[in-house]
Amino acid sequence: MPPGTEVKDLVSQALSLDSQDEAKELLDDLRPEDIADAIVRLEEEEKVQVLNLLSEATGAQVLIELPTAESKALIEQLPDAVVAWYLDILPMDDALDLLEDIGEERYNDLLNMIPEEDAREIQRLLRYSEGSVGRMMTERFFESFPEQTMDSLLGDLRGAPIEKYETVNDIYVLDNRRHLLGVFSLRKLLRAAPSAVAEEVMNDDVVVAQANDKAEDAARRMARYGLYALPVLDERGRMLGIFTGDDAQTVLREEDTRDVLALGGVTGSGDSYIGLRWYQLYQRRIYWLLGLFVAEFGTGMVMRHYGQGELQINPLLLFLPLLIGAGGNVGAQVTTTITRALALDEVRLSDWRRVMGRELLVASLIGLTLGFVGYLRALLWGTDPRLSVIVGLALPLIVIWAATVGSVLPIGAKRMGIDPAVMSAPFISTFVDATGLVIYFQLARTAVEMGFLVLPR
């Protein structure tokens, strides 16, 4: 049984109980990660019901585990108490991004509901540009003076509240003006003599980032040197915070996902596929498709130019590049998106109905859009209006078929134990090209047999 399936059943059972106390008791035994995994597979109303059954702290933890697009959509329907708790425990970059989602007025109200120290940190980091290291760093790092002994540092570490430090893998040595002098690991701290001082064990050759550096560049620097965290400095060399490994991994995963999707002709961020709404998927794909659609008009114009001379190409054939290209592009988009989601475990085999349903809806809207554009373009070329209708009808059918193939094959490959990447965009495009021709010619043939369309001999 795939992970999360049993939890979804328990969550559904909690929603069906008449007693809210019993429902809360049932949900209290579940981990926030498992509840989040179940929530993304529920209906919209049920998602809010589940979150309202949870305590404020648990509800905030569940929001943390949800895909970004999913949590953003739910926040508007949740009380301020839950959202304030969520804001306080969010990674700092996400806490800053929340401002754009809920508006300045509500955001300021929430800042007044969280601990003053956390609110001041958020306000300080808002000074840095979006996508910079400064926006993503945390100020909760373990620091030392050069003359501080190992025994003293261990005492500080034992007596510190658990939430004081984001990570204690490294200890950063600062002077009295907060300039970074060096760094040493927790292992060195534990192995060094109790009387040893920080400046004796530190390494002064430190890899750093500037607060205004791009987060992606800093993340790749961390990966290159195998660092747990990267100290972040201002322009004067004073240490401001650290860029942690988990944030770096998130940045690289999102950037890599964005790059992979761009290869398949899909725009947008690297947000989780399962958390996106149908209209977001439509927006991410239609602009690329319309651009490629317009570019493919050029191929048709070349065929039209030479087809009116001695070659006398059948007008039915003039639209083949347009139709085949649209089907191949849609198939490539869908299979790239699904394959990436399977690789990141955002989509599981049990989600195939959900995936098929949303892909058919998105494909229908894309097909209608391209069909209308193709119909108008055929008319502008001076094509027989009846042939223009055939083109306008063939496009949605080919697009829907391409989306179906692009969805089914990667999931089917996964179920059979085959790497879904085998069902790559070139394979899907080739398959859809051939089958798309069948759809177009069969539609035209039927129109001819019914007397709707007359072609020159």
C-alpha positions as CSV (number, residue, x, y, z in Angstrom):
1,M,0.0,0.0,0.0
2,P,1.5,3.4,-1.0
3,P,2.5,5.7,1.9
4,G,-0.3,8.0,2.9
5,T,-3.2,5.8,1.7
6,E,-4.0,4.5,5.1
7,V,-3.7,8.0,6.7
8,K,-6.1,9.4,4.1
9,D,-8.6,6.8,5.2
10,L,-8.2,7.8,8.8
11,V,-8.6,11.5,7.9
12,S,-11.7,10.7,6.0
13,Q,-13.0,8.7,9.0
14,A,-12.4,11.7,11.3
15,L,-14.4,13.9,9.0
16,S,-17.3,11.5,9.1
17,L,-17.6,11.5,12.9
18,D,-20.4,13.4,14.5
19,S,-18.3,14.3,17.6
20,Q,-15.6,16.9,17.0
21,D,-13.8,15.7,20.1
22,E,-13.5,12.2,18.7
23,A,-12.4,13.5,15.4
24,K,-9.7,15.6,17.0
25,E,-8.5,12.7,19.1
26,L,-8.2,10.5,16.0
27,L,-6.2,13.2,14.2
28,D,-4.0,13.9,17.2
29,D,-2.4,10.5,16.8
30,L,-1.2,11.3,13.3
31,R,2.0,13.0,12.3
32,P,1.7,16.4,10.6
33,E,3.6,15.1,7.5
34,D,1.1,12.2,7.1
35,I,-1.9,14.6,7.5
36,A,-0.5,16.9,4.9
37,D,0.1,14.0,2.5
38,A,-3.6,13.0,3.0
39,I,-5.0,16.6,2.8
40,V,-3.7,17.3,-0.8
41,R,-5.8,14.4,-2.0
42,L,-9.0,15.7,-0.4
43,E,-11.7,18.0,-1.7
44,E,-11.3,21.7,-1.1
45,E,-14.0,21.9,1.7
46,E,-12.6,18.8,3.4
47,K,-9.1,20.3,3.6
48,V,-10.3,23.3,5.6
49,Q,-12.5,21.1,7.8
50,V,-9.4,19.0,8.7
51,L,-7.3,22.0,9.5
52,N,-10.0,23.5,11.7
53,L,-10.1,20.2,13.7
54,L,-6.4,20.4,14.5
55,S,-4.8,22.5,17.3
56,E,-3.2,25.8,16.2
57,A,0.3,24.3,16.6
58,T,-0.5,21.1,14.6
59,G,-2.4,23.0,12.0
60,A,0.6,25.2,11.4
61,Q,2.9,22.2,11.2
62,V,0.6,20.7,8.6
63,L,0.7,23.9,6.5
64,I,4.5,23.7,6.6
65,E,4.4,20.3,5.1
66,L,1.9,21.1,2.4
67,P,3.0,22.2,-1.1
68,T,3.5,25.9,-1.3
69,A,0.6,26.5,-3.7
70,E,-1.7,24.4,-1.5
71,S,-0.9,26.2,1.7
72,K,-1.3,29.6,0.1
73,A,-4.8,28.7,-1.1
74,L,-5.8,27.5,2.3
75,I,-4.4,30.4,4.4
76,E,-7.2,32.7,3.2
77,Q,-9.8,30.4,4.8
78,L,-8.0,29.9,8.2
79,P,-8.2,32.0,11.3
80,D,-5.4,34.4,12.2
81,A,-4.4,32.4,15.2
82,V,-3.4,29.4,13.1
83,V,-1.8,31.6,10.4
84,A,0.2,33.5,13.0
85,W,1.6,30.2,14.4
86,Y,2.4,29.1,10.9
87,L,4.2,32.4,10.2
88,D,6.3,32.0,13.3
89,I,7.5,28.5,12.5
90,L,8.0,29.0,8.8
91,P,11.5,29.0,7.3
92,M,12.4,32.7,7.1
93,D,12.3,32.9,3.2
94,D,8.7,31.4,3.2
95,A,7.7,33.7,6.1
96,L,8.8,36.7,3.9
97,D,7.0,35.4,0.8
98,L,3.8,35.1,2.8
99,L,3.5,38.9,2.7
100,E,2.7,38.8,-1.0
101,D,0.0,36.2,-0.5
102,I,-2.0,37.7,2.3
103,G,-1.5,41.5,1.9
104,E,0.4,44.0,4.0
105,E,-2.5,44.8,6.4
106,R,-3.1,41.2,7.6
107,Y,0.6,40.5,7.6
108,N,1.3,43.3,10.0
109,D,-1.5,42.1,12.2
110,L,0.1,38.6,12.3
111,L,3.5,40.1,13.1
112,N,1.9,41.6,16.3
113,M,0.7,38.1,17.3
114,I,4.1,36.4,17.1
115,P,7.1,36.8,19.5
116,E,8.6,40.3,19.2
117,E,12.1,38.9,18.4
118,D,10.9,36.8,15.5
119,A,8.8,39.8,14.2
120,R,11.9,42.0,14.2
121,E,14.0,39.4,12.4
122,I,11.3,39.2,9.6
123,Q,11.2,43.0,9.3
124,R,15.0,43.1,9.0
125,L,15.2,40.4,6.3
126,L,12.5,42.2,4.3
127,R,15.2,44.7,3.3
128,Y,16.9,42.2,1.0
129,S,15.7,41.5,-2.5
130,E,13.6,38.4,-3.4
131,G,15.7,35.4,-4.4
132,S,18.8,36.6,-2.5
133,V,20.6,34.8,0.3
134,G,19.7,37.6,2.7
135,R,16.0,36.7,2.3
136,M,16.7,33.1,3.2
137,M,19.3,33.2,5.9
138,T,18.6,32.7,9.6
139,E,20.1,34.8,12.4
140,R,20.0,31.8,14.8
141,F,23.6,30.5,14.6
142,F,26.2,29.4,17.1
143,E,28.9,32.0,17.6
144,S,32.0,32.4,19.7
145,F,34.5,35.1,20.7
146,P,38.2,34.3,19.7
147,E,39.3,33.8,23.3
148,Q,36.3,31.7,24.4
149,T,37.2,28.3,25.7
150,M,35.8,25.0,24.6
151,D,34.5,24.3,28.1
152,S,32.6,27.6,28.1
153,L,31.1,27.0,24.6
154,L,29.9,23.5,25.7
155,G,28.3,25.1,28.7
156,D,26.5,27.7,26.5
157,L,25.3,24.9,24.2
158,R,23.9,22.8,27.1
159,G,22.1,25.7,28.6
160,A,20.6,27.2,25.4
161,P,16.9,26.7,24.6
162,I,16.5,24.2,21.8
163,E,15.0,26.9,19.5
164,K,18.0,29.2,20.0
165,Y,20.1,27.8,17.1
166,E,19.0,26.6,13.7
167,T,22.0,24.3,13.5
168,V,25.1,23.7,15.7
169,N,27.2,21.8,13.1
170,D,29.5,24.8,12.9
171,I,30.7,27.4,15.4
172,Y,31.5,30.9,13.9
173,V,34.2,33.0,15.5
174,L,33.5,36.7,15.5
175,D,35.4,39.7,16.8
176,N,33.7,42.5,18.9
177,R,32.6,44.2,15.7
178,R,31.0,40.9,14.4
179,H,33.5,40.4,11.6
180,L,33.9,36.7,10.7
181,L,37.4,35.5,11.7
182,G,37.0,31.7,11.3
183,V,34.9,28.6,11.8
184,F,35.2,25.2,13.4
185,S,33.0,22.2,13.6
186,L,31.1,20.7,16.5
187,R,33.4,17.7,16.2
188,K,36.4,19.9,16.9
189,L,34.6,21.4,19.8
190,L,34.0,18.0,21.4
191,R,37.5,16.7,20.7
192,A,39.5,19.7,21.7
193,A,41.0,20.3,25.2
194,P,38.5,22.0,27.5
195,S,41.0,24.9,28.0
196,A,41.6,25.4,24.3
197,V,40.3,28.7,22.9
198,A,38.3,29.2,19.7
199,E,41.0,31.1,17.7
200,E,43.4,28.0,18.2
201,V,41.0,25.5,16.6
202,M,39.3,27.6,14.0
203,N,39.9,27.5,10.3
204,D,40.3,31.0,8.9
205,D,39.8,30.0,5.3
206,V,36.0,30.3,5.2
207,V,33.7,30.0,2.2
208,V,31.1,32.8,2.5
209,A,28.2,34.4,0.7
210,Q,27.2,38.1,0.5
211,A,23.7,38.9,1.6
212,N,22.7,40.1,-1.9
213,D,24.1,37.0,-3.7
214,K,21.6,34.9,-5.5
215,A,20.4,32.0,-3.4
216,E,20.9,29.6,-6.3
217,D,24.6,30.6,-6.6
218,A,25.1,30.2,-2.9
219,A,23.4,26.8,-2.9
220,R,25.7,25.5,-5.6
221,R,28.7,26.9,-3.8
222,M,27.6,24.9,-0.7
223,A,27.1,21.7,-2.8
224,R,30.6,22.2,-4.4
225,Y,32.4,22.4,-1.0
226,G,30.1,20.0,0.9
227,L,29.1,22.5,3.5
228,Y,26.2,22.2,6.1
229,A,25.8,25.9,6.2
230,L,27.2,29.0,4.6
231,P,27.9,32.2,6.6
232,V,26.3,35.3,5.2
233,L,28.2,38.6,5.4
234,D,27.3,42.2,4.7
235,E,29.5,44.4,2.5
236,R,31.8,45.2,5.5
237,G,32.5,41.6,6.3
238,R,30.2,41.5,9.3
239,M,28.3,38.3,9.8
240,L,24.5,38.5,9.5
241,G,23.4,34.9,9.5
242,I,23.7,31.5,7.9
243,F,22.3,29.9,4.8
244,T,21.4,26.4,5.9
245,G,21.8,23.1,3.9
246,D,18.0,22.3,3.9
247,D,17.2,25.7,2.4
248,A,20.0,25.2,-0.2
249,Q,18.5,21.8,-1.1
250,T,15.1,23.3,-1.5
251,V,16.5,26.1,-3.8
252,L,18.4,23.6,-6.0
253,R,15.4,21.2,-6.2
254,E,13.1,24.0,-7.3
255,E,15.7,25.4,-9.8
256,D,16.4,21.9,-11.2
257,T,12.6,21.3,-11.5
258,R,12.1,24.7,-13.2
259,D,14.9,23.8,-15.7
260,V,13.5,20.4,-16.4
261,L,10.0,21.7,-17.0
262,A,11.4,24.5,-19.2
263,L,12.9,21.8,-21.4
264,G,9.4,20.4,-21.8
265,G,8.0,23.9,-22.6
266,V,6.4,24.5,-19.2
267,T,6.9,27.9,-17.4
268,G,6.5,28.8,-13.7
269,S,8.1,27.8,-10.4
270,G,9.1,24.4,-9.1
271,D,6.0,24.1,-7.0
272,S,4.6,20.6,-6.3
273,Y,2.5,19.3,-9.1
274,I,-0.1,17.8,-6.9
275,G,-0.6,21.2,-5.1
276,L,-1.3,23.2,-8.3
277,R,-4.8,24.0,-9.4
278,W,-6.0,23.2,-13.0
279,Y,-5.9,26.9,-14.0
280,Q,-2.3,27.2,-12.8
281,L,-1.3,24.2,-15.0
282,Y,-3.2,25.9,-18.0
283,Q,-1.3,29.2,-17.5
284,R,2.0,27.4,-17.2
285,R,1.6,25.7,-20.6
286,I,-0.6,27.8,-22.8
287,Y,2.0,30.6,-23.4
288,W,4.7,28.3,-24.6
289,L,2.1,26.4,-26.8
290,L,0.8,29.6,-28.4
291,G,4.4,30.8,-29.0
292,L,5.3,27.5,-30.7
293,F,1.9,27.5,-32.5
294,V,2.7,30.8,-34.0
295,A,6.2,29.7,-35.0
296,E,4.8,26.6,-36.7
297,F,2.7,28.9,-38.9
298,G,6.0,29.6,-40.7
299,T,6.3,26.0,-41.8
300,G,2.8,26.0,-43.1
301,M,3.4,29.2,-45.0
302,V,6.4,27.6,-46.7
303,M,4.3,24.6,-47.8
304,R,1.5,26.9,-48.9
305,H,4.0,29.0,-51.0
306,Y,5.3,25.9,-52.9
307,G,2.0,24.1,-52.9
308,Q,0.4,26.7,-55.1
309,G,2.8,26.2,-57.9
310,E,3.7,23.2,-59.9
311,L,3.6,20.9,-56.9
312,Q,-0.1,21.4,-56.2
313,I,-0.1,20.2,-52.6
314,N,-3.5,19.0,-51.3
315,P,-4.8,21.8,-49.0
316,L,-5.4,19.1,-46.3
317,L,-1.7,18.6,-46.0
318,L,-0.8,22.3,-45.4
319,F,-1.9,22.0,-41.8
320,L,0.0,18.9,-40.9
321,P,3.0,20.8,-39.3
322,L,0.5,22.8,-37.2
323,L,-1.5,19.8,-36.0
324,I,1.5,17.4,-35.4
325,G,3.5,20.1,-33.7
326,A,0.7,21.0,-31.3
327,G,0.1,17.4,-30.3
328,G,3.8,16.7,-29.8
329,N,4.3,19.8,-27.8
330,V,1.4,19.1,-25.5
331,G,2.5,15.5,-25.1
332,A,6.1,16.7,-24.2
333,Q,4.7,19.1,-21.6
334,V,2.6,16.5,-19.9
335,T,5.1,13.7,-19.8
336,T,7.8,16.0,-18.6
337,T,5.6,17.3,-15.8
338,I,4.4,13.9,-14.7
339,T,7.8,12.2,-14.9
340,R,9.3,14.9,-12.7
341,A,6.5,14.7,-10.2
342,L,6.9,10.9,-10.0
343,A,10.7,11.3,-9.5
344,L,10.1,13.7,-6.6
345,D,7.3,11.5,-5.1
346,E,4.8,14.3,-5.5
347,V,2.6,11.9,-7.5
348,R,2.0,8.2,-6.6
349,L,0.5,5.4,-8.6
350,S,-2.7,5.7,-6.5
351,D,-3.1,9.3,-7.8
352,W,-3.6,8.2,-11.4
353,R,-7.3,9.1,-11.4
354,R,-6.6,12.5,-10.0
355,V,-3.8,13.1,-12.5
356,M,-5.9,11.9,-15.5
357,G,-8.9,14.0,-14.5
358,R,-7.0,17.3,-14.1
359,E,-4.9,16.6,-17.3
360,L,-8.0,16.0,-19.4
361,L,-9.6,19.2,-18.1
362,V,-6.4,21.2,-18.8
363,A,-6.0,19.6,-22.2
364,S,-9.6,20.4,-23.1
365,L,-9.1,24.0,-22.4
366,I,-5.8,24.1,-24.2
367,G,-7.3,22.3,-27.1
368,L,-10.2,24.7,-27.4
369,T,-7.8,27.6,-27.2
370,L,-5.5,26.2,-29.9
371,G,-8.5,25.0,-32.0
372,F,-10.0,28.5,-32.1
373,V,-6.6,30.1,-33.0
374,G,-6.0,27.5,-35.7
375,Y,-9.5,28.0,-37.1
376,L,-9.0,31.7,-37.3
377,R,-5.5,31.3,-38.9
378,A,-6.9,28.9,-41.5
379,L,-9.5,31.4,-42.5
380,L,-7.0,34.2,-42.7
381,W,-5.0,32.0,-45.1
382,G,-8.1,32.0,-47.3
383,T,-8.8,28.3,-46.7
384,D,-12.2,26.9,-47.4
385,P,-14.2,27.6,-44.2
386,R,-15.3,23.9,-44.1
387,L,-11.6,22.8,-44.0
388,S,-11.0,25.5,-41.4
389,V,-13.7,23.8,-39.2
390,I,-12.0,20.5,-39.6
391,V,-8.7,22.0,-38.5
392,G,-10.4,23.7,-35.5
393,L,-12.0,20.4,-34.5
394,A,-8.9,18.2,-35.0
395,L,-6.7,20.3,-32.8
396,P,-8.7,19.7,-29.5
397,L,-9.0,16.0,-30.3
398,I,-5.2,15.7,-30.9
399,V,-4.3,17.8,-27.8
400,I,-6.6,15.7,-25.6
401,W,-5.2,12.5,-27.0
402,A,-1.6,13.8,-26.5
403,A,-2.3,14.7,-22.9
404,T,-3.9,11.2,-22.3
405,V,-0.8,9.5,-23.7
406,G,1.6,11.8,-21.9
407,S,-0.2,11.0,-18.5
408,V,-0.7,7.3,-18.9
409,L,2.6,6.2,-20.2
410,P,4.9,7.5,-17.4
411,I,2.5,6.2,-14.7
412,G,2.1,2.9,-16.5
413,A,5.9,2.6,-16.8
414,K,6.2,3.3,-13.0
415,R,3.6,0.6,-12.2
416,M,5.5,-1.9,-14.3
417,G,8.8,-1.1,-12.6
418,I,10.2,0.8,-15.6
419,D,11.9,4.1,-15.2
420,P,9.3,6.7,-16.2
421,A,12.1,8.8,-17.8
422,V,12.0,6.1,-20.6
423,M,8.8,7.7,-21.7
424,S,10.7,10.9,-22.5
425,A,9.4,13.8,-24.5
426,P,10.9,12.7,-27.8
427,F,9.3,9.2,-27.5
428,I,5.9,10.7,-26.7
429,S,6.2,13.3,-29.5
430,T,7.0,10.6,-32.0
431,F,4.1,8.4,-30.9
432,V,1.6,11.3,-30.8
433,D,2.7,12.5,-34.2
434,A,1.7,9.2,-35.8
435,T,-1.6,8.8,-34.0
436,G,-2.4,12.5,-34.4
437,L,-2.3,12.0,-38.2
438,V,-4.8,9.2,-37.8
439,I,-7.2,11.5,-35.9
440,Y,-6.9,14.3,-38.5
441,F,-7.2,12.2,-41.6
442,Q,-10.1,10.1,-40.1
443,L,-11.9,13.3,-39.2
444,A,-11.4,14.7,-42.7
445,R,-12.4,11.4,-44.3
446,T,-15.6,11.3,-42.3
447,A,-16.4,14.9,-43.4
448,V,-15.8,14.0,-47.0
449,E,-18.0,10.9,-46.8
450,M,-20.8,13.0,-45.2
451,G,-20.5,15.6,-48.0
452,F,-19.4,18.3,-45.6
453,L,-16.0,18.7,-47.2
454,V,-15.0,18.6,-50.8
455,L,-11.3,18.3,-51.7
456,P,-9.7,18.9,-55.1
457,R,-8.5,15.9,-57.0
